[in-house]
Amino acid sequence: MHIFEKLAEYRYEQVVFCHDEATGLRAIIAIHDTTLGPALGGCRMWPYRSEDEAVTDALRLARGMTYKAAASGLNLGGGKSVVIGDPHKDKSEALFRSLGRYIETLGGRYIVAEDVGISTGDIHHIQVETSYVVGADVSYGGSGDPSPFTALGVVQGMRACVEEVFGTASLEDRTVAVQGLGHVGYHLCRLLHDEGARLIVTDLEAAAVQRVVREFGAKAVEPDEILAMPCDVLAPCALGAVINDETLPRLRCRIVAGSANNVLDETRHGEALAERGILYAPDYVINAGGLINVADELEGYNERRATKRVMRIADSVRRIIAISKRDGVPTNVAADTLALERIAAISSMERLHTGHPYGQLSRRRETL
């Protein structure tokens, strides 16, 4: 991998490689952009097949967090950390405390939260070594699991999309195919069931599928069948790159709106969806609920305030649809436009001198 070429392509600020032989820690922290504020982004633990794959994932996710924060109106930048390892086998208190020490060395440039393969318990271990943490369990002063808020935001984004395609924001009797039944996928199914939607679901873990079928009356299909199921909304809630050259011809949905990051394998796949008449809710906008919730901790957590902010994701999706129509571009490009325009506006602000240590030094000398 030509790492500096990759950093230059999208102007990443910093990549930190973290290694601790004693604990087995092999982690990467990627900071994309801190124009709007410190980089905030979750930590993901995954058994990557190679170090290059781990770096690529960290970079893509960090950039997505920059856009997510900007499009959500948050005063935060984008970052991400990934831990190479099996979350079912390789976790330990020492490993996450070691990661916490590396995060502490960044002095607040990066704030960590929970992501795939990470629990609130793991976050607490990190919190022992650094204060730059959000999303810890409520018993440790955090806001707890952000998954319900991510799911809530996805439902709000779906409403905006359904309103655009079908003329009504109601999800009742709409068929939603949910790919991935982890923390967010489960809560999404719960909310959709309460709305009266019909559910088609799949997951690699049979127990997760059985639970959703039992509790919400969902129809279960095999993982390789879900993308081809006829439905109103396809909700990818697993890993990224779901929409690609191979899967596009199989889609039989009107809307793609889910919680997964980096749903599009390449930017051009957003245009391909539009050409097929499929409305795409840009992932980093519709799945921002978890980020919005944990970011509220930085102000002194208030669940009611955080919930109201998450509900506004519907308005964000509507704005992106409007920009898409105005500029004649796919919705993923419209979302990038919204985020980049905000970053550029803040970046171009006049830089005012607010005091200088030399001036302070001169005053101190006058008193001697």
Secondary structure as a PSIPRED ss2 file (coil, helix, strand):
# PSIPRED VFORMAT (PSIPRED V4.0)

   1 M C   1.000  0.000  0.000
   2 H C   1.000  0.000  0.000
   3 I H   0.000  1.000  0.000
   4 F H   0.000  1.000  0.000
   5 E H   0.000  1.000  0.000
   6 K H   0.000  1.000  0.000
   7 L H   0.000  1.000  0.000
   8 A H   0.000  1.000  0.000
   9 E H   0.000  1.000  0.000
  10 Y C   1.000  0.000  0.000
  11 R C   1.000  0.000  0.000
  12 Y C   1.000  0.000  0.000
  13 E C   1.000  0.000  0.000
  14 Q E   0.000  0.000  1.000
  15 V E   0.000  0.000  1.000
  16 V E   0.000  0.000  1.000
  17 F E   0.000  0.000  1.000
  18 C E   0.000  0.000  1.000
  19 H E   0.000  0.000  1.000
  20 D E   0.000  0.000  1.000
  21 E C   1.000  0.000  0.000
  22 A C   1.000  0.000  0.000
  23 T C   1.000  0.000  0.000
  24 G C   1.000  0.000  0.000
  25 L E   0.000  0.000  1.000
  26 R E   0.000  0.000  1.000
  27 A E   0.000  0.000  1.000
  28 I E   0.000  0.000  1.000
  29 I E   0.000  0.000  1.000
  30 A E   0.000  0.000  1.000
  31 I E   0.000  0.000  1.000
  32 H E   0.000  0.000  1.000
  33 D E   0.000  0.000  1.000
  34 T C   1.000  0.000  0.000
  35 T C   1.000  0.000  0.000
  36 L C   1.000  0.000  0.000
  37 G C   1.000  0.000  0.000
  38 P C   1.000  0.000  0.000
  39 A E   0.000  0.000  1.000
  40 L E   0.000  0.000  1.000
  41 G E   0.000  0.000  1.000
  42 G E   0.000  0.000  1.000
  43 C E   0.000  0.000  1.000
  44 R E   0.000  0.000  1.000
  45 M E   0.000  0.000  1.000
  46 W E   0.000  0.000  1.000
  47 P C   1.000  0.000  0.000
  48 Y C   1.000  0.000  0.000
  49 R C   1.000  0.000  0.000
  50 S C   1.000  0.000  0.000
  51 E H   0.000  1.000  0.000
  52 D H   0.000  1.000  0.000
  53 E H   0.000  1.000  0.000
  54 A H   0.000  1.000  0.000
  55 V H   0.000  1.000  0.000
  56 T H   0.000  1.000  0.000
  57 D H   0.000  1.000  0.000
  58 A H   0.000  1.000  0.000
  59 L H   0.000  1.000  0.000
  60 R H   0.000  1.000  0.000
  61 L H   0.000  1.000  0.000
  62 A H   0.000  1.000  0.000
  63 R H   0.000  1.000  0.000
  64 G H   0.000  1.000  0.000
  65 M H   0.000  1.000  0.000
  66 T H   0.000  1.000  0.000
  67 Y H   0.000  1.000  0.000
  68 K H   0.000  1.000  0.000
  69 A H   0.000  1.000  0.000
  70 A H   0.000  1.000  0.000
  71 A H   0.000  1.000  0.000
  72 S C   1.000  0.000  0.000
  73 G C   1.000  0.000  0.000
  74 L C   1.000  0.000  0.000
  75 N C   1.000  0.000  0.000
  76 L C   1.000  0.000  0.000
  77 G E   0.000  0.000  1.000
  78 G E   0.000  0.000  1.000
  79 G E   0.000  0.000  1.000
  80 K E   0.000  0.000  1.000
  81 S E   0.000  0.000  1.000
  82 V E   0.000  0.000  1.000
  83 V E   0.000  0.000  1.000
  84 I E   0.000  0.000  1.000
  85 G C   1.000  0.000  0.000
  86 D C   1.000  0.000  0.000
  87 P C   1.000  0.000  0.000
  88 H C   1.000  0.000  0.000
  89 K C   1.000  0.000  0.000
  90 D C   1.000  0.000  0.000
  91 K C   1.000  0.000  0.000
  92 S C   1.000  0.000  0.000
  93 E H   0.000  1.000  0.000
  94 A H   0.000  1.000  0.000
  95 L H   0.000  1.000  0.000
  96 F H   0.000  1.000  0.000
  97 R H   0.000  1.000  0.000
  98 S H   0.000  1.000  0.000
  99 L H   0.000  1.000  0.000
 100 G H   0.000  1.000  0.000
 101 R H   0.000  1.000  0.000
 102 Y H   0.000  1.000  0.000
 103 I H   0.000  1.000  0.000
 104 E H   0.000  1.000  0.000
 105 T H   0.000  1.000  0.000
 106 L C   1.000  0.000  0.000
 107 G C   1.000  0.000  0.000
 108 G C   1.000  0.000  0.000
 109 R C   1.000  0.000  0.000
 110 Y E   0.000  0.000  1.000
 111 I E   0.000  0.000  1.000
 112 V E   0.000  0.000  1.000
 113 A E   0.000  0.000  1.000
 114 E E   0.000  0.000  1.000
 115 D C   1.000  0.000  0.000
 116 V C   1.000  0.000  0.000
 117 G C   1.000  0.000  0.000
 118 I C   1.000  0.000  0.000
 119 S C   1.000  0.000  0.000
 120 T H   0.000  1.000  0.000
 121 G H   0.000  1.000  0.000
 122 D H   0.000  1.000  0.000
 123 I H   0.000  1.000  0.000
 124 H H   0.000  1.000  0.000
 125 H H   0.000  1.000  0.000
 126 I H   0.000  1.000  0.000
 127 Q H   0.000  1.000  0.000
 128 V H   0.000  1.000  0.000
 129 E H   0.000  1.000  0.000
 130 T C   1.000  0.000  0.000
 131 S C   1.000  0.000  0.000
 132 Y C   1.000  0.000  0.000
 133 V E   0.000  0.000  1.000
 134 V C   1.000  0.000  0.000
 135 G C   1.000  0.000  0.000
 136 A C   1.000  0.000  0.000
 137 D C   1.000  0.000  0.000
 138 V H   0.000  1.000  0.000
 139 S H   0.000  1.000  0.000
 140 Y H   0.000  1.000  0.000
 141 G C   1.000  0.000  0.000
 142 G C   1.000  0.000  0.000
 143 S C   1.000  0.000  0.000
 144 G C   1.000  0.000  0.000
 145 D C   1.000  0.000  0.000
 146 P C   1.000  0.000  0.000
 147 S H   0.000  1.000  0.000
 148 P H   0.000  1.000  0.000
 149 F H   0.000  1.000  0.000
 150 T H   0.000  1.000  0.000
 151 A H   0.000  1.000  0.000
 152 L H   0.000  1.000  0.000
 153 G H   0.000  1.000  0.000
 154 V H   0.000  1.000  0.000
 155 V H   0.000  1.000  0.000
 156 Q H   0.000  1.000  0.000
 157 G H   0.000  1.000  0.000
 158 M H   0.000  1.000  0.000
 159 R H   0.000  1.000  0.000
 160 A H   0.000  1.000  0.000
 161 C H   0.000  1.000  0.000
 162 V H   0.000  1.000  0.000
 163 E H   0.000  1.000  0.000
 164 E H   0.000  1.000  0.000
 165 V H   0.000  1.000  0.000
 166 F H   0.000  1.000  0.000
 167 G C   1.000  0.000  0.000
 168 T C   1.000  0.000  0.000
 169 A C   1.000  0.000  0.000
 170 S C   1.000  0.000  0.000
 171 L C   1.000  0.000  0.000
 172 E C   1.000  0.000  0.000
 173 D C   1.000  0.000  0.000
 174 R C   1.000  0.000  0.000
 175 T E   0.000  0.000  1.000
 176 V E   0.000  0.000  1.000
 177 A E   0.000  0.000  1.000
 178 V E   0.000  0.000  1.000
 179 Q E   0.000  0.000  1.000
 180 G C   1.000  0.000  0.000
 181 L C   1.000  0.000  0.000
 182 G C   1.000  0.000  0.000
 183 H H   0.000  1.000  0.000
 184 V H   0.000  1.000  0.000
 185 G H   0.000  1.000  0.000
 186 Y H   0.000  1.000  0.000
 187 H H   0.000  1.000  0.000
 188 L H   0.000  1.000  0.000
 189 C H   0.000  1.000  0.000
 190 R H   0.000  1.000  0.000
 191 L H   0.000  1.000  0.000
 192 L H   0.000  1.000  0.000
 193 H H   0.000  1.000  0.000
 194 D H   0.000  1.000  0.000
 195 E H   0.000  1.000  0.000
 196 G C   1.000  0.000  0.000
 197 A C   1.000  0.000  0.000
 198 R E   0.000  0.000  1.000
 199 L E   0.000  0.000  1.000
 200 I E   0.000  0.000  1.000
 201 V E   0.000  0.000  1.000
 202 T E   0.000  0.000  1.000
 203 D C   1.000  0.000  0.000
 204 L C   1.000  0.000  0.000
 205 E C   1.000  0.000  0.000
 206 A H   0.000  1.000  0.000
 207 A H   0.000  1.000  0.000
 208 A H   0.000  1.000  0.000
 209 V H   0.000  1.000  0.000
 210 Q H   0.000  1.000  0.000
 211 R H   0.000  1.000  0.000
 212 V H   0.000  1.000  0.000
 213 V H   0.000  1.000  0.000
 214 R H   0.000  1.000  0.000
 215 E H   0.000  1.000  0.000
 216 F H   0.000  1.000  0.000
 217 G C   1.000  0.000  0.000
 218 A C   1.000  0.000  0.000
 219 K E   0.000  0.000  1.000
 220 A E   0.000  0.000  1.000
 221 V C   1.000  0.000  0.000
 222 E C   1.000  0.000  0.000
 223 P C   1.000  0.000  0.000
 224 D C   1.000  0.000  0.000
 225 E C   1.000  0.000  0.000
 226 I H   0.000  1.000  0.000
 227 L H   0.000  1.000  0.000
 228 A H   0.000  1.000  0.000
 229 M C   1.000  0.000  0.000
 230 P C   1.000  0.000  0.000
 231 C C   1.000  0.000  0.000
 232 D C   1.000  0.000  0.000
 233 V E   0.000  0.000  1.000
 234 L E   0.000  0.000  1.000
 235 A E   0.000  0.000  1.000
 236 P E   0.000  0.000  1.000
 237 C C   1.000  0.000  0.000
 238 A C   1.000  0.000  0.000
 239 L C   1.000  0.000  0.000
 240 G C   1.000  0.000  0.000
 241 A C   1.000  0.000  0.000
 242 V C   1.000  0.000  0.000
 243 I E   0.000  0.000  1.000
 244 N C   1.000  0.000  0.000
 245 D C   1.000  0.000  0.000
 246 E C   1.000  0.000  0.000
 247 T C   1.000  0.000  0.000
 248 L H   0.000  1.000  0.000
 249 P H   0.000  1.000  0.000
 250 R H   0.000  1.000  0.000
 251 L C   1.000  0.000  0.000
 252 R C   1.000  0.000  0.000
 253 C C   1.000  0.000  0.000
 254 R C   1.000  0.000  0.000
 255 I E   0.000  0.000  1.000
 256 V E   0.000  0.000  1.000
 257 A C   1.000  0.000  0.000
 258 G C   1.000  0.000  0.000
 259 S C   1.000  0.000  0.000
 260 A C   1.000  0.000  0.000
 261 N C   1.000  0.000  0.000
 262 N C   1.000  0.000  0.000
 263 V C   1.000  0.000  0.000
 264 L E   0.000  0.000  1.000
 265 D C   1.000  0.000  0.000
 266 E C   1.000  0.000  0.000
 267 T C   1.000  0.000  0.000
 268 R H   0.000  1.000  0.000
 269 H H   0.000  1.000  0.000
 270 G H   0.000  1.000  0.000
 271 E H   0.000  1.000  0.000
 272 A H   0.000  1.000  0.000
 273 L H   0.000  1.000  0.000
 274 A H   0.000  1.000  0.000
 275 E H   0.000  1.000  0.000
 276 R C   1.000  0.000  0.000
 277 G C   1.000  0.000  0.000
 278 I C   1.000  0.000  0.000
 279 L E   0.000  0.000  1.000
 280 Y E   0.000  0.000  1.000
 281 A C   1.000  0.000  0.000
 282 P C   1.000  0.000  0.000
 283 D H   0.000  1.000  0.000
 284 Y H   0.000  1.000  0.000
 285 V H   0.000  1.000  0.000
 286 I H   0.000  1.000  0.000
 287 N C   1.000  0.000  0.000
 288 A C   1.000  0.000  0.000
 289 G H   0.000  1.000  0.000
 290 G H   0.000  1.000  0.000
 291 L H   0.000  1.000  0.000
 292 I H   0.000  1.000  0.000
 293 N H   0.000  1.000  0.000
 294 V H   0.000  1.000  0.000
 295 A H   0.000  1.000  0.000
 296 D H   0.000  1.000  0.000
 297 E H   0.000  1.000  0.000
 298 L H   0.000  1.000  0.000
 299 E H   0.000  1.000  0.000
 300 G C   1.000  0.000  0.000
 301 Y C   1.000  0.000  0.000
 302 N C   1.000  0.000  0.000
 303 E H   0.000  1.000  0.000
 304 R H   0.000  1.000  0.000
 305 R H   0.000  1.000  0.000
 306 A H   0.000  1.000  0.000
 307 T H   0.000  1.000  0.000
 308 K H   0.000  1.000  0.000
 309 R H   0.000  1.000  0.000
 310 V H   0.000  1.000  0.000
 311 M H   0.000  1.000  0.000
 312 R C   1.000  0.000  0.000
 313 I H   0.000  1.000  0.000
 314 A H   0.000  1.000  0.000
 315 D H   0.000  1.000  0.000
 316 S H   0.000  1.000  0.000
 317 V H   0.000  1.000  0.000
 318 R H   0.000  1.000  0.000
 319 R H   0.000  1.000  0.000
 320 I H   0.000  1.000  0.000
 321 I H   0.000  1.000  0.000
 322 A H   0.000  1.000  0.000
 323 I H   0.000  1.000  0.000
 324 S H   0.000  1.000  0.000
 325 K H   0.000  1.000  0.000
 326 R H   0.000  1.000  0.000
 327 D H   0.000  1.000  0.000
 328 G C   1.000  0.000  0.000
 329 V C   1.000  0.000  0.000
 330 P C   1.000  0.000  0.000
 331 T H   0.000  1.000  0.000
 332 N H   0.000  1.000  0.000
 333 V H   0.000  1.000  0.000
 334 A H   0.000  1.000  0.000
 335 A H   0.000  1.000  0.000
 336 D H   0.000  1.000  0.000
 337 T H   0.000  1.000  0.000
 338 L H   0.000  1.000  0.000
 339 A H   0.000  1.000  0.000
 340 L H   0.000  1.000  0.000
 341 E H   0.000  1.000  0.000
 342 R H   0.000  1.000  0.000
 343 I H   0.000  1.000  0.000
 344 A H   0.000  1.000  0.000
 345 A H   0.000  1.000  0.000
 346 I H   0.000  1.000  0.000
 347 S H   0.000  1.000  0.000
 348 S C   1.000  0.000  0.000
 349 M C   1.000  0.000  0.000
 350 E C   1.000  0.000  0.000
 351 R C   1.000  0.000  0.000
 352 L C   1.000  0.000  0.000
 353 H C   1.000  0.000  0.000
 354 T C   1.000  0.000  0.000
 355 G C   1.000  0.000  0.000
 356 H C   1.000  0.000  0.000
 357 P H   0.000  1.000  0.000
 358 Y H   0.000  1.000  0.000
 359 G H   0.000  1.000  0.000
 360 Q H   0.000  1.000  0.000
 361 L H   0.000  1.000  0.000
 362 S H   0.000  1.000  0.000
 363 R H   0.000  1.000  0.000
 364 R H   0.000  1.000  0.000
 365 R H   0.000  1.000  0.000
 366 E H   0.000  1.000  0.000
 367 T H   0.000  1.000  0.000
 368 L C   1.000  0.000  0.000
